[in-house]
C-alpha cells in the first residue's frame, strides 16, 4: 500500500516536470511569437534594434531580478507551483502570499508531498481567479470603468498591496516577532535614511530575507542547544 | 481607423485571448492533477477544498487591483495587450515601467496613444515579453534539478529548519514592504520631512487589526470557517480605510 503511494507520487512528480517544461516552452514561443503576429496584422513588425537597445537599457535588471526570484521563491512554491507561478506572474503581490497562506492554513511542511499539492492547488486557483476577473473586467470594461475609476475608490485600489501585507504581517509577526523585529527595523532605517532605495524595493527583499533567515537560524540553533541541555 | 481602434480590434483580441485561454487550461490541468494526486496519497480532501476556497477569496481583491492596471494601460496600448500581459507572466508594478521604457526606446517621448505607431506597438510588446520571460526560462532548465536538490536536503538532518527558513523569508518580504512604506512617509520628500504618503501605513494598521479580529473569531470552534476568508476580509477593511481617509 505504502509502496503504491510512493510509486504514484514519483510518477506525479515526474509528469509534473514534463508537463511543466512543455507548457513553459509553448508559452515562451507564444509570448515571443505574439508581437510578430500582432505586427503582421498591424502591418509593421517589431524593430529588433530598438528591442535590443531596450533590453540592454532596462531588461538586464529584470534578468537579475528573475534569477533572484527563481532561487528564492521556488522552494516556497514547489515544482508544480513554481512552473505555474512563473507562467502566470504577479508573484510578490499575489502568488507567494497566497501559497504561503494556504500552506500555513493546512499546516503543510516544506518539502513534503502535502506542501507540493497545496501549493500547486493554491497557485492554480489564484491564477484562474485572476484570469476570470480580468476576462470579466475586459468584457464589461465600458460599464465597469466609471465605477473602478471613481476618484473615491482610487485610494482603496492604490493600496491593495499594503492591505495584503498588513494582514499577512499580523498573521506571521505575532508568532515570530523575535525574528521580524530585525528585518523590520533595518529595512525601515534603510528606506528612511536612503530614500533612493525605494526605487529598488523588490531587490531589497533579498537582504531582508537573508537577515530574517540568519536571525531565525540563530534562534533555531539556540533552541536545539537548549533542548539538548534539558534532556541531559 | 485610428491606431487605438486597430489595437482594440477583433484579431488582436483573438491573438491575446487564445494565449489567455491556453494558460487557463494549463491551470485547470495542474489543479486537477494536484487534487487527484493529493487524494491518491491519502490527503484530507477537506484541506484541499479549504485551500481552493481560501485561495479564490484571497485572490479576488488583488485581481481587481490588477484589472485597474489593465484599464490604466489600455489608454495607450489598447485593451488586448495589457489584458494578456497581466493575465500571463506579467506583474502589475513591472508592466507600466517596462512599457514606458520600451516606448522611449522606440523614439516616443512618453507612452501614449497619440504617439503610438504600429511598429512601436509591436516593439513594445516584444520588449515586454523578452524582459519578463526569464523566470520561465529558468524554470524550464532548472526547476527539476533545484526542487530535487531541495527535497534531498529536506530529508537530511537540517530538515527541521526548512519551514522556519521559508517563514523567515516571507517575513523578510513583508518587512521590506512595510519598511518601504515607513520610509515613504518619513523621507520620500526629503530626509525626515514626514510629509510622504501616510495612507499605506494606515491601511497596514487597519488590515492587521482586522486580521487580529478574524484570528480571534476563527479560534472559536463554531467560527473556524472564518479563517478561509480572513485575508480577503482584512484587505477589504484596509482598503475601505484608505477610501475613507481619502475622503477626509
Interface residues (C-beta under 8 A of the other chain):
Chain A: X5 X8 X9 X12 X15 X16 X17 X19 X20 X21 X23 X24 X25 X26 X27 X28 X30 X31 X32 X34 X35 X36 X37 X38 X39 X41 X42 X43 X44 X45 X46 X47 X50 X51 X53 X54 X55 X57 X58 X59 X62 X63 X66 X67 X69 X70 X71 X72 X74 X75 X76 X78 X79 X80 X82 X83 X84 X86 X87 X88 X89 X90 X91 X92 X93 X94 X96 X97 X98 X100 X101 X102 X105 X106 X109 X110 X111 X112 X113 X114 X116 X117 X118 X120 X121 X122 X123 X124 X125 X126 X127 X128 X129 X130 X131 X132 X133 X134 X135 X137 X138 X141 X145 X148 X149 X152 X153 X154 X155 X156 X157 X158 X159 X160 X161 X162 X163 X164 X165 X166 X167 X168 X169 X170 X171 X172 X173 X174 X176 X179 X180 X183 X184 X186 X187 X188 X189 X190 X191 X192 X193 X195 X197 X198 X201 X202 X204 X205 X208 X209 X210 X211 X212 X213 X215 X216 X217 X220
Chain B: X6 X7 X11 X12 X15 X16 X19 X20 X22 X23 X24 X26 X27 X28 X29 X30 X31 X33 X34 X35 X37 X38 X40 X41 X42 X43 X47 X48 X50 X51 X52 X54 X55 X56 X58 X59 X60 X61 X62 X63 X64 X65 X66 X67 X68 X70 X71 X74 X79 X81 X83 X84 X86 X87 X88 X89 X90 X91 X92 X93 X94 X97 X98 X101 X102 X105 X106 X107 X117 X118 X119 X120 X121 X122 X123 X125 X126 X127 X129 X130 X131 X132 X133 X134 X135 X136 X137 X138 X139 X140 X142 X143 X144 X146 X147 X150 X151 X154 X155 X159 X160 X161 X162 X163 X164 X165 X166 X167 X168 X169 X170 X171 X172 X173 X174 X175 X176 X177 X178 X179 X180 X181 X182 X183 X184 X186 X187 X188 X191 X192 X199 X200 X201 X203 X204 X205 X206 X207 X208 X209 X210 X211 X212 X215 X227 X228 X230 X231 X234 X235 X236 X237 X238 X239 X240 X242 X243 X245 X246 X247
